[in-house]
Amino acid sequence: MKSKKGLNKKIQSGFAWFVIFVAVFMFMYSTNSAKKKMQSVIDSIPSILSVKKTEASIPADVLASSTPITPRYRRALTRYANARLEVSDTCHITPDKATFKDGTNIMLDNISTKDHTLLLDEPAYILAHKYKIVNMFGVVFPKTINVGCDNIQNAATITIVK
C-alpha cells in the first residue's frame, strides 16, 4: 500500500511540474520579445512546399533569371563570386573586362534561357542553361583572352597575370 501512495505522489508531482512548465511557456510566449524570438525560429525553418530564392550570396540578376538554384549552384556562386563571367540572353557578358591571376578557376555562368557557345581563344564551352568552371592559365604574361559568345566576337576580354 505504501508503494501505491508513493507512486501517486510521484505522478502528482510530475503533473504539477508539467503544469508549471506549460504556464511559464505560455507566459513567455505572450510577451512580445518571446513572440519575436519564436517567429524568428519559425522563419528560419525552410518551407518544404516553397523554397524562396533569397540569399545574400545570390546576385539579383540570378534571382530574376530562370536559372534553377540548386545547392551545388549556390555553392559555386559563393565560391566564384569574384571570379565569374555571366552570360545574358543576348550574349552580353558581365563583366566585359576581367583580370585573373595565373591558375585561377573562374565560373562561366549562363543565366539566360538560351544555350550559348563561349569561345575563349581556342576552347569552346557550350553552356546550355548551365555553368562551367574553367582554369585560366598562361605561358606569357600578361595574356589576353578574347571571349566570343555565339556569333559575337570580343564580347569580353580576360587578362591573365602572373
N, C-alpha and C positions, 0 to 999 in steps of 0.2 A: 504494500500500500504506500509505503514511503517513497518508492521509486516513481509511482504514478504522480504524486504531488510534485516531486522534483522535475519530472518531465513537463507537467503543466506549467510550472513556474518558468522553465526554460522557453517554452512556446510563447507564453505571455510576454516574457522579457524580449524575445526576438521580434514579436509583433510590435511591441512598444518602440523598439529601435527602428523598425521599418516605418512606422507612422511618423516618427521624428524625422527620419531621413526624407520622406516624401514632403513633409511640411517645410523643412528647410529648403528643399529643392524648389518647391512651389513659390516660396518667399523670394528666393534668389531670382527665379525666372520672372517674377512680377516686377522686379526693378529694371530700370532702363538699361543700365550697363550690362547686366546679365543677358538681357534680350539681344543687345548688340553683339556680345561675345558669342551667344548661341547662334545668332544669324550668320556671323562670320564663319563659324564652324560649318553650318549648313551650306553656305555659299561656296565653301572650299571643296565640298564633295562634288565631283563631276557627275553630271546627269548622264545616265545610261541612254536615255532616249534622244538627247540632242547635245552634242558637244559644241560649245561655242568656239569660234576661231578667233580667240583674243589672247594674245600673249605679247609681252614687250619685245621678245626677240623676233617676232614675225613682222616683217615690213608691211605697211599699209597696202601697198600695191599687190602684195601676195594675198593678203586677206580679201581684197576686192576681186582678185582673179578667180578662175575656176580650178586652180591648182589644188589637188587634194592634199591636205596637210596631215600626213602620216607621221608617226613618231620618228621614223628614220629621216624624213624630210625636215622635220622640226629640228632634229639634232644637227643636220647638215647646215641649215640656216644659221644656227647658233655658232657652229664651228667655223664657218666660212663667211661670217658677217662682214669681215674686212677684205675678203678675197673672193668676190662674187661678181659675175657679169650676168646681167638679167636681160632676157630677150623678150620683146613685146610681140604682139600680133603682126605689126608692120616691120619687123626686124630692127626696130630701134634698140640699140644695146646701151645699157646703163651700167657703169659709167662708160663713156665713149673713149676715155683715155685712162689707163691704169698702169701703175708701176709695181712690180713684184720682185722680190729677191730670188736669185737662182735657187731652184729646187722647191719653190713654193707650190703647194697644191691649191688650185682655185676651183670654184664652183661655176659651171656654165648652167644657168638656170632658165629654162623655158617656161615662163609663167603664162604664155598665151595658150589659146585653144588650138592653134595650128602647129603642125610639125615644121621644124626648121632644120636646115643643114648649116652648121657653122664650119667655116674653113679657117683654121689657124695656120697660115702659111701652107704646109702640106697636109697634115692630118685633118680629115673631115669628121665631124661628130654630128650624128643625126639625133636631134632632140625631139622626140615625139611626146610632147606634153610632159617632159621629164627633166631631170638634171643630170649632169655628168661632172665628175671630179677629174681634173687633168693636172698633170705636173708641168710647171713652167721651168724650162732649163735652157741654158745657152752655152755656147762654146766661146764665142767672142762677146765681150761686154762693152757697152750696153747692147742688147739685142732687141730689135724692134719687130714685133709680130703684127701684121695687119690681119684683122678679123673680118671675114666676109660672112654674110648671112644670106642664104638662098642666092638670089641673083645680084645682091648688093655687095659691091666690093668696098673695102675700107669702112665698114660700119663702125669699127672701133680699132683702137691701137693699144697694144700691150707692150710695155718696155720691161725687159728683164735686166736687172743689175746684179752685180756680184755682191 
